[in-house]
Amino acid sequence: MTNTIDMNSNNNESKENRAKRKVKRVTIELGDITQHNLKQLKVLNRDVFPVAYNEKFYKDLLGAGELCKLAYCNDIVVGAVCCRIDLSENRRRLYIMTLGVLAKYRELGLGTLMLEHVFKVCEREGNIDSIYLHVQINNETALSFYKKFGFQIISTAVEYYRRLDPSDAYLLERSLKKTALNEQATSPTTVAQQSSKKAPSVPLSTITDVD
């Protein structure tokens, strides 16, 4: 999946001014995680996330296929999404382990590109009950991002991040079951209406940095 974006574009700008100004074009796309670029992922995660991942975590990613992708901006690795299938609780769910973008490259749509890829993986699988992830309670930007796509706070995991402050995390989940109520709740129109409402007064956030 490849997208090309005109940077600094302004729909209200006159054609004359647009012609005088050089527009920077960027190409964003997703790529596979391989043995050859695994080190780049390690460096990326070190820069994006305040937690460290062990060697087993990275070794397992090499066999994850479409569940894990690198995000590129003009052929530079600037983000990644890593997921796994969870069969606990007699359910088949997809767990987003990490989804993040380097600060310099946010607001280009990379987070959206990666999350849409996750949705397509679930659609191809055809038997995923839901998508879920853990969210640190002080990163409002990422929580707002996930809520735009129909994720809801299900519960709070106390002291989930042992070495971080705050250590608590929210569990966010988006159901994928095909019910009439669910289709209405997760339709683009309904999600847009919900996201326009006033946010809850409790502090919300996630460890993940997106878009």
N, C-alpha and C positions, 0 to 999 in steps of 0.2 A: 504494500500500500504506500503510495507516494503522493504527497501534496506539495504544490508550489505556491508560495505566498509572497505578495508584494509588501515589503516592510515600509512603515511610515506612510501608508496610503491613507487618503482622506476623501471620502465620497463627496464632500462639500467643496473640495478644492477645484479651482477653475482649470480647464484644460491647458491654458497658457502657463499657469504656475506649475502644473504637473510636468509639463514638457521641459521647463527650465531646471527642475530638480531631478537628480539622478535617483531612481528608485532601486533599493537593494532587494534583490530577489533571493529567497531562501527555499531550499527543498528539504522537506521533512519526510522521513520514511522509517519503516521498521525492518530489522534484520535478525537473522538467527544468532543464537549464542553458540559459539564453538570453542574448541580448545585454544584456537589462535587468538580469540578476542576476550577470553575469560579474564585475563589480567586487567583489561580496560574496564570490565564490569566491577572488579574489586576496587579499583581506584575511584570509579564513579560512586559506588555505595559508601565508600569512606568519606567522600566529600559531601554527599547528600544527607546521609542518615547519621544520627548520633549513637547508633548501636553498631557493634561489630558482628560479622557473620563468620562462622568457622569454615574450615576447608570442606567438611562434609556437605554443608549447604551448597557450596559452589560445585562440588563434584556431582551432586544430584541434579543440578540444573542442566548438565550436559545431555541428559537423557530426557529432558522435559518437552522437547519439541516445540509445538506452537504455544505451550503454556508460558514460555519465557521468551521475551524479545528485547533487543536493544533498539533504542530510538536514536536516529541520526538526524543531524541538521547540517546540510551541505557536507555530507560524508564524515562528520565528526560525531563520535558517540557522546550524547548529551543526556540520555535518559534510559530507563529500563523498566520493564514490568516482569515480575516473576510470580507465578501462581502454582498451585498444586490442587489435585483432586482430593477431597476429604470424604471418607466413607463412614465417619463416626455417626452415632445417634441414629442409626438405621436410615440415613439420608445420603444422597450423593450431591455434594456441594463443591463449589470452586472457591478456594481461599486465596485471596491476593496477599502474598507474603510481602512484596515490596512493589511500589510504583512511585517513581520519582524522577525529577528533572533538575539539572543544574540550574542554579538561580539565574544565571546570565541568559538562559534560553527559555525561561518561562514566558507565558502569555503568547506563545506561538501556536498553541493548539496541540502540543505534543502529548500532554496528559489525556486530552480527549481522544487523540489518535490511538493511544495505548489501551484506554478503557473500552473504546469501540471494538478494538481487536479482541479483547476479553469477551465481550458480548457475542461476537461472531463465533468464537471458539465454543461457547456454551450452546449456541444455536446449532452448530454442526454436530456437537455431541448428542443433543436432543433429549438427554435424560438428566440434566442438571437441575436440582430443586431450587438452588439459590446461589448467589455470590455473596461472600462476606469478607470482612477484614477488621482488624483492630485499629483503633484511633486514639492517639494520645489526647488528653482532655484540654490542651492549650494551643492547638493549631487550627484556628478558625477557618483559615483559607482552604485547607484541604477538606475539612468537613463540609463546607459550603459547596465545594466542587462535587463531592459524592452525592450530596442531597439533590443537586441538579439532575442527577441521573436516577433518581428514585430510591436511593439508599436511605434506610431509616435506622435510628438508634434502637437497638434491641435490649441491651443491658450494659452494665458497667463492670469491668474486670478490675478489682482492687489490687494495687501493686503489681500490675502486669509487667511494667518496665522496671526491673529491680534497681537499675543503676541510673535512672532518669528522675528528674523532678519537674513536673509532677509524675508520679509513677502509675497512676490509674489510667485506664483506657476504656473507651467506648467500643462496643461491638456494633458494627454497622452491617446491615444485610439488605439485599434486594432479592425478593422472591421472583422466581422465574416460572412458577406454576401457572398454567393457562386457565385462569378463572375469569369470569366476567368482571368481578370486582377488581382483580389484579390488573387486568388489561386497562381498565379505566384509570386506576391509580397511577400506572406507569406510562400512560400515553404521553407524547410530547406536550400536548395542550395542558393536561392535568399537572404534569411535573412543572411546567412553566408557571402555572397559576400558583402552585404550592410554593415555589421558590421565591415568588414575589411577595409572599406574606412575611410578616415580622418574624425574625428568628427568635428561638427560645431564649430566655434570660440566663440560662445556665452557660458556663464557659464550655466551648466545644472546640475540638481540634483533632488532628491526626498526626502521626509521626511522618506521614507521607507528604512530600512536596510535589505539587502537580502543576500542569499547564504552565 
